[in-house]
Amino acid sequence: MFNKLTNFGYRRDKKEAVGFYVSYLVFIILLGAVIQGILSNLSLLTFELWSRLVRLFTTAITSFLVYKLLKEKKLLKNLNFLSFGLLSILLALSGWALIGLLIPAYFTTRKKES
């Protein structure tokens, strides 16, 4: 279920796609907690700053995942998948990381285009 998480060209079944989703969601949550801990120790943390930083990191991670998945599966020239990728990034940017990561998890179930 949690095998080959960094192999973006690997075709996953539904169970493995759920594992991919959960692992990257936990990674984003832990990254947000670490950032919060560092900034609160430096007494620089305000809620507005924390929410902006978490959105920034969530968007960066989602953008990276979408790009790597589309590149490895050779789907960058497909307008439908590119549109879904941009939707995923916009969802992550607006604070919907839970939904924004569903699209890259779906991309992992697709086969490579030739």
N, C-alpha and C positions, 0 to 999 in steps of 0.2 A: 504494500500500500504506500509506503514511503520510500520506495526505491527509485533511483535515477531522477532525483528532484532537480538536478542541474543539467540533465540531458534534455534539452528543449526540442530535439528532433524526434524523441521517443514517442510512439503512439500509446497512449494510456487507455485502459478501459474505464468504466464509470467509477469503480472502487478506487483505482489509482488517481483519477482526476479529483475525487473527494479528498484523498490524501494530499495531493498537490495544493488544493485550495486551503485546507486546514493548516498545513505547514507554513505556507507563506502568510496566512492571516496571523498565525501565532508569532511569526517573525516580525511582522509590522507592529503588533501589540507590544512585544518585548522591546523593540526599538523605541517606541513611544515612551515606554516606562523608563528606559535608560536615559533618554533625553530629558524626561521630566525630573528624574533623580539628579542629574548633573546640574540642570538649571536651578532646581530648588536649593541645592547646596550652595550655589553661587549667589543666591537671593536675587536672581534675575527673572524668576518665573512669574508671569502673569497669565491669566487664563487665555487672553487674546493671543499672546505670544506662543503659548503651548499649542493652542488649536491651529495656528498658522503653520508652525513647524511640523506638526503631525500630518497636516494636509500636504505639506511640501514633500515630506519623505514618502508618504503613501503614494502620491502622484509619481514621484521619481521611480519607486519600486514597480508600480504598475506599468509605467511607460517602458521600463527596462524589460519586464516580462513580456509585454505585448510585442515589442520589437524583436526580442530574441526568438519568441515562438513563431512569429510570422516569417522571420528570416530563415530559421532552421527548417521550417515546413514549406518554404518557397511559396508563400502566399502574399508576399508584399505587392504583387502586381494585380491581385484580385481586389476589386473595389469593395465588394461586400465585406470581406474580412477586414480590410483597412478601415471601413466605416465602423464596424463593431469594435475594432481596436481603439479608435478615437472616442467612441462612446464610453468604453471602459476607462480611458484616461480622464474624460470629463466627469464621470461618476466619482472617480477617486479624488479629483480636484474639488468637487463639491462636498466632499466629506462622506460619501457613500462607499467606503472601502469594502464593506461586506458584499455589496452588489457588484462593485467594480472588479473584484477578483473572480467573479463567476465567469466572465467572458474569457479571460486567459485560461481558466480551468477547462472551459469548453474547447478552446483551441488545442489543448493537449490531446483531445480525443480524435482530432482530425489526422488523416494520413498525409504524408508528404506528397506534394504535387510534383509531377515529373517534367 
